[in-house]
Amino acid sequence: MNNLLTGTEETSYLGRLLQSIEDMPIYNWIKILETGDLKWLFVKNKGRVSSRSQEHWMELQQEYLDEFGLDEQYKQRLRLTQKLTNLNLDFVLTGDRFTLNLIKMAEADIEALNQGESVKFYQVLDHVEKYKGFAIDPKKTSVIKWYYTLKNISDGQAD
């Protein structure tokens, strides 16, 4: 019981988690994104997933957003979703049948945006390795280093 009062148990639990996007290998990050399994938050990829680990995942995602922001396609998807929500609300409030046409157009725009072919992580890794001229170990490369590499390549600055 004394451990709970002093916070030792909480500290040891946090010590088993990857603490930041500087520590977390891109491999673990991608595994969570692909599977939704938060066991990849743990240093040894096993541990009891709890509400605290869910909160920690949200903190890591916020750290990523603070560092890199949102990409343009995601921003556009958010704008279209907000527009669709507002149009649906307008239709419910006014009953104006013309709004249904605008709703269908917004839905078509969102569907078209979602049609883009997703690229697999290892496809991107292969291109980055060719560009850089050396192999990259995703289990040793941090999230922050990986995304800065991608950013620099897209900006034409990587060497």
N, C-alpha and C positions, 0 to 999 in steps of 0.2 A: 504494500500500500504506500510505503514511503516513496517508492519510485514515481508513482503517479503524482504525488504532491510536489516533488522536486522537478518534474518534467523530464527525468532521465529516459523514461520509456519513449516519449515523443521524440526526443533528440536522437535516440538510437534508431527509431523508425525513419526519421528524415535522413539519417546518415546512410541508410541503405538505398536511398533514392538518388538518381542522377540530379544534381542540384540546379544546373542551368544549361542553356543551349551551348555554352562554351565547353561544358563537360560531356554532354550527351552526344554519343556517336550518331551520325546521320542514319546509320542502319536501324537503330532503335526508334528514332523519330519516324522513319518511313514505315516500320513495322506497326507502330501505333496508328498511323494514318490509314494503313491498308486494312488492319484487322480490328482496330478499336480496343485491342487488348492492352491494358495498362501495366501488365507484368513487365513490359519493356522499359518502364520507368525505373525499375530496380537495377542496381549496379550488376547483380548476378542474374538478372532476368527472371527472378522468382521472388515472390513475396506476397503478402496478403493485400489484395486490392481493396481499398476502402474509400470512404468519402474523402479522407485526407489525400489519398493518391489522386483522386479525381480533381480536387482543388489544386494540387501540385501541377497536374497536366494543364489546367486552365492558366496557371501562373506562367508555365513555360511557353504556352501559346501567346500569352500577353507579352512576354519577353521578346518572342519572335516578332510580333506586330510592332512593338516599340522600336525594334532594331531595323526592320525591313519594310514595314507598312503593308498595305494590301496591293496586290497586283491589279492592273487596270481591268482585266476580264472579271475579276471578283467584284470590283467596285461597280462595274456595269450591271452585273447580275443583281447586286443589291439595289441599284437604282430602279431596274425594271421590276423587281419584286415589290418595291415600295409603290411604284406607279400602279401595278396590278392591284395591290391592296387598296389603294385610294379609289381606283375605278370601281372595284367591287363595293366599297362603302358607298360611293356615289349612287351606284345602281340600287342598292338596298334603300337608301334614303329617298331617291327621286323616282325610281321605277322607270326612268328614261330608257327605252329600248335601244336607242342609238348607242348608249354606253356599252351595251353587249358587244357591239362591233369593236369598240376600242379595247374591251377586255380580251376578245379573241386575238386582236393584233398584238397586244402585250404578251399574251401567252405564247403566240407564235415566235415573238422576238426572244423570249426566254428559252423556248425549245431550240431555236436555231443556235443560241449561244451555248447551250448544253450539248449540241451535236459534235462539238470539237472532239477530235480523237485524243484520248488521254495517252500520255507517254509513260512508259514503264521506267521505274527508277534505274534499272540496269542498262536500259537503252541510253539514258542521259549520262550515266556513269561512263559508258563506253565512249561517247562523244567527248566528254570532258577529258578522259584519259588520252584520247587521240590528240586533242587540242593541246594539252599540257605536255604530252610526250613521255609520261610515266604513269605507272599504276597507282591507283588511289585505293586505300583500304577503308571501306565504309564503316568498319567496326572501330577504326581509330581516328577517323576524320570527324571533327565536331560539326554540329548543326550549323553553328555560326560560320565556320570556315567554309563549309560546303556552299551555303547560300551566298556568301561573299564571292566565292569562286564563280558561281553561276552569274551573279550580278556583273562581275568584272568582265566575264566573257561576253555577255550580252551588250555591255558598254564598249567592248573592244579594247579593254585595258589589261586583260590577263596575259601573263607571259610564263 
